[in-house]
Amino acid sequence: MSDKSLERRGSGELANYENTSYEPDKKGLIGRLLAPVGGFGVTLRNVFSPYVTEQYPFEKHPTAPRFHGRHQLNRYADGLEKCIGCELCAWACPADAIYVEAGANTPDAQYSPGERYGRVYQINYLRCIGCGFCIEACPTRALTMTNFYEITGPTREEHIFEKDTLLAPFEEGMLAAPHPMVEGTSDTDYYRGDVLGATQSQVDWVRERRPNDPTLDTVEIRSEA
């Protein structure tokens, strides 16, 4: 760039870029000789480095903590489902891999806090790209992604996961839905994490209607809210 083009111009004066030029620094003889070596530096460095081959599936190494694996539908501490059937995850999915149908909660069939729950929930893993947009869209943290990545099968139908497969297993102390919400609470109390577990009235409700429910043997009675 010429010195004239760098001179301070007065008010209303247009800049003159006619003599402006950008040229790379000229390399000497040694620089020209070593240029190809520099270009292949990464390649040459890895050629002589030791190879690391993972013997999968005989040796399985742990994934990163925030690895995007198979999805999971979570539950609250008392066993009610977190999914409210809002379908925001399906709208956020760029691959159209999620299908949700909502159902209405009733006093005799309360599956989640509030008015609705996810009656039908499907994820097509032939389409899923693991982007995690569905996780960000979920307002109740009902949908998360696990570290499980071995999603294989001989048929296309096996790659469409239904709700019963995606639901998280019952943790110790949970009571299987459907059952009423904790007495005196609202869906907001559930969203805030104020519900710590099942209550005695919830257990009595399930025992009266489903006396053979296996979670009755492992449920832990917690505070009312």
C-alpha positions in Angstrom: 0.0 0.0 0.0 1.5 3.4 -1.0 2.2 6.1 1.6 0.0 8.5 -0.3 -3.1 6.4 0.2 -2.5 6.4 4.0 -2.3 10.2 4.2 -5.1 11.9 6.2 -7.7 13.3 3.9 -9.6 16.5 4.4 -13.4 16.9 4.9 -15.3 15.9 1.8 -12.3 14.5 0.1 -12.6 11.0 -1.4 -10.0 8.4 -0.6 -7.7 7.4 -3.4 -7.2 3.6 -3.6 -5.6 3.5 -7.1 -2.2 2.7 -5.8 -3.4 0.3 -3.1 -2.0 -3.2 -3.5 -1.7 -6.2 -1.3 1.1 -8.7 -2.0 2.3 -11.6 0.1 5.7 -11.5 1.5 8.3 -13.0 -0.9 10.0 -16.1 0.4 13.6 -16.9 0.0 15.2 -20.0 -1.4 14.9 -21.9 1.9 11.3 -20.9 2.4 10.3 -22.1 -1.1 12.1 -25.4 -0.5 10.3 -26.0 2.9 6.9 -24.9 1.7 5.7 -28.4 0.7 6.8 -29.8 4.0 4.9 -27.2 5.9 1.8 -28.0 3.8 2.0 -31.7 4.7 3.0 -31.0 8.3 -0.2 -32.4 9.8 -0.1 -35.5 7.5 3.6 -36.3 8.2 3.1 -35.8 12.0 0.3 -38.4 12.1 2.0 -40.9 9.8 4.7 -41.5 12.4 2.3 -41.4 15.5 1.1 -44.6 17.0 -2.3 -46.0 15.9 -5.1 -46.3 18.4 -7.7 -48.8 17.3 -10.7 -49.5 19.6 -11.7 -53.1 19.6 -15.4 -52.5 19.5 -17.8 -54.2 20.3 -15.5 -56.4 22.5 -14.0 -53.3 24.3 -16.4 -50.4 24.9 -15.1 -47.1 25.9 -17.2 -44.6 27.8 -18.7 -41.7 25.9 -18.5 -38.0 26.7 -20.7 -36.9 29.6 -22.9 -34.8 27.2 -23.0 -37.4 24.4 -26.2 -37.3 22.3 -27.5 -40.8 22.4 -30.9 -42.4 22.7 -33.7 -40.3 24.0 -35.5 -40.8 27.3 -38.8 -39.6 28.7 -38.4 -38.8 32.3 -40.7 -39.0 35.4 -41.3 -36.9 38.5 -40.3 -38.2 41.9 -43.8 -39.6 42.6 -43.9 -41.5 39.3 -46.0 -39.1 37.1 -44.7 -38.5 33.6 -43.0 -35.2 32.8 -44.3 -35.1 29.2 -47.4 -32.9 28.8 -47.9 -33.6 25.1 -47.2 -30.1 23.9 -45.5 -31.3 20.7 -42.9 -28.6 20.8 -40.2 -31.3 20.4 -41.8 -32.5 17.2 -42.1 -28.9 15.8 -38.4 -28.3 16.7 -37.1 -31.5 15.0 -35.5 -30.5 11.7 -35.6 -34.2 10.4 -39.3 -34.7 11.3 -38.3 -37.7 13.4 -40.7 -37.2 16.3 -44.4 -37.9 16.4 -46.6 -36.9 19.4 -50.3 -37.3 20.1 -51.6 -35.7 23.3 -54.3 -37.1 25.6 -56.4 -35.5 28.3 -55.8 -36.3 31.9 -58.9 -37.3 33.9 -59.4 -37.9 37.6 -59.4 -41.7 37.0 -56.4 -41.5 34.6 -53.8 -38.9 35.6 -50.6 -39.6 33.8 -48.9 -36.2 34.2 -49.4 -32.9 36.1 -51.8 -30.6 34.4 -54.4 -31.2 31.7 -52.6 -33.2 29.1 -50.0 -36.0 28.7 -48.2 -37.7 25.8 -50.6 -40.5 24.8 -48.5 -41.4 21.8 -44.8 -40.7 21.5 -42.6 -42.0 18.7 -39.0 -41.3 17.6 -37.9 -42.6 14.2 -34.1 -43.2 14.6 -33.8 -43.7 10.8 -34.4 -40.0 10.6 -32.9 -38.7 13.9 -29.7 -36.7 13.4 -28.9 -36.3 17.2 -29.0 -32.5 17.0 -30.6 -32.1 20.4 -33.1 -29.4 19.3 -35.9 -31.4 20.8 -34.2 -31.3 24.2 -33.9 -27.5 24.1 -37.6 -27.1 23.1 -39.0 -29.2 25.9 -40.5 -26.9 28.6 -40.6 -29.5 31.4 -37.3 -31.3 30.8 -39.3 -34.4 30.0 -37.1 -35.3 27.1 -33.4 -35.8 27.6 -30.7 -37.8 25.7 -28.8 -40.7 27.3 -25.3 -42.1 26.6 -26.8 -45.2 24.9 -25.7 -45.4 21.2 -26.2 -49.0 20.1 -29.4 -48.5 18.1 -29.4 -51.2 15.5 -31.8 -53.7 14.1 -32.6 -55.8 11.0 -35.9 -54.0 10.1 -37.1 -50.5 9.7 -39.9 -51.0 12.2 -37.4 -51.7 15.0 -35.9 -48.2 14.6 -39.2 -46.5 15.5 -39.2 -46.3 19.3 -42.5 -46.1 21.0 -43.4 -44.4 24.3 -43.0 -47.6 26.4 -39.4 -48.0 25.2 -38.5 -44.4 25.7 -39.9 -44.0 29.2 -37.3 -44.0 31.9 -37.3 -47.0 34.3 -38.9 -46.5 37.7 -36.4 -45.3 40.2 -36.6 -46.6 43.8 -39.6 -45.1 45.6 -41.7 -44.1 42.6 -45.3 -45.1 42.1 -46.5 -46.1 38.6 -49.0 -43.8 36.9 -51.8 -43.2 36.5 -52.6 -41.8 40.0 -53.6 -38.3 41.3 -51.3 -35.5 41.8 -49.9 -34.8 45.3 -52.6 -33.2 47.4 -52.7 -29.4 47.4 -50.2 -29.0 44.6 -50.5 -27.7 41.1 -48.5 -28.4 37.9 -46.3 -25.4 38.8 -45.2 -27.2 42.0 -44.1 -30.2 39.9 -42.2 -28.0 37.4 -40.3 -26.3 40.3 -39.3 -29.6 41.8 -41.3 -29.1 45.0 -42.7 -32.7 44.8 -40.3 -35.0 46.5 -42.1 -38.3 46.2 -45.4 -40.2 46.5 -47.8 -39.6 49.4 -49.9 -42.1 51.4 -53.1 -41.0 49.7 -51.6 -41.7 46.3 -50.5 -45.1 47.4 -54.0 -45.8 48.8 -55.5 -44.7 45.5 -53.4 -47.1 43.5 -53.8 -50.0 45.9 -57.6 -49.6 45.7 -57.6 -49.7 41.9 -54.5 -51.7 41.0 -53.7 -54.0 44.0 -51.2 -56.0 42.0 -49.1 -53.0 40.8 -45.5 -54.0 41.4 -44.4 -50.5 42.4 -46.6 -50.8 45.5 -43.9 -53.0 47.0 -41.1 -50.5 46.5 -42.8 -47.1 46.9 -41.4 -44.8 49.5 -43.8 -42.4 51.3 -42.5 -38.9 51.2 -43.7 -35.5 52.3 -46.9 -34.1 50.9 -45.1 -31.5 48.7 
